[in-house]
Amino acid sequence: MTEDNLILLGELDPDELPEIKPDLQSTYAQATGFRQLAVAAGFNDVDKVRTLLKLGINPNRRSGEEEPLYNAVLGGSTELVRMLLEAGARPGGEYIKDAAEAAERVDVLRLLETYALQ
């Protein structure tokens, strides 16, 4: 699977994707998918984030400075932040909390606190 193919995954129905999941287990595919997850989270592309998570892309990997949860806190909906947390994104970093406070995202701060306690 190439990077170009992954770009199109957000347009597919996630229920149609299990047969291609094994192709995403390579390091390259994970890194490519993770980068897309981080960008999609920043642009509040809920459907693409849902699809990439369903494909098994790890929400905790970093791609340079890109991190899905951080990007979602700054540019995503509360629904998107919750989706990433439910998928296992770690809410613990102070910089994530600081970003939520700076953006005055009280709803997100509550979510981060709730998931940090679990």
TORBADO-684972 format. One record per residue (C-alpha): residue in three letters; x, y, z. Coordinates in steps of 0.05 Angstrom, whole numbers, plus 5000, padded with zeros to 4 digits. Example, Ala and Ser with C-alpha at 12.3 -4.5 7.8 and 13.67 -1.06 7.14 Angstrom:
% TORBADO-684972
ala524649105156ser527349795143
//
This chain:
% TORBADO-684972
met500050005000thr502950674981glu502251355014asp497651564957asn493050984973leu492751175047ile490651885029leu484351594998leu482551155057gly478651715090glu473651665033leu472250925045asp467150605090pro471050345150asp466849715150glu469749535082leu477049575105pro478848955146glu481548575086ile487049095076lys488949165150pro494848665146asp498149115094leu498549665146gln502949295195ser509549515163thr513550065196tyr512850505134ala505350425131gln504550565206ala508851195200thr505051425138gly498351275170phe500451615235arg502552245199gln495752255165leu492352135232ala495852735262val494053185203ala486852945200ala486053075274gly488553785266phe483553905210asn477853585249asp476853055196val472952575240asp471552075185lys478851995165val481051945238arg475751405251thr478051025189leu485451055207leu484150845279lys479850265254leu485750055210gly490050015273ile494250645267asn497250775336pro494751455363asn500951525408arg506551515357arg509852175340ser511652395270gly516552965281glu512553475318glu505853185297glu501652855350pro494252695338leu491652875407tyr495353535410asn492953725341ala485753525359val486053945422leu487954545381gly483754445319gly478853885330ser472053785359thr470753495428glu468152875393leu474752785358val478752875423arg474252355456met475151875397leu482751915403leu482451815479glu477851215471ala482850935420gly488250965473ala491451645462arg495151835525pro492452475556gly498252575604gly502853085573glu502953765606tyr503754095538ile497053795517lys493654075579asp497154745567ala494654765495ala487554625518glu488055175570ala490955675520ala485455505471glu480255585527arg477654875513val474254745580asp470554145551val477053845528leu480453975595arg474953585630leu475853005581leu483353005591glu482552995667thr477452425663tyr481851995619ala488152155659leu484751865721gln483151195686
//
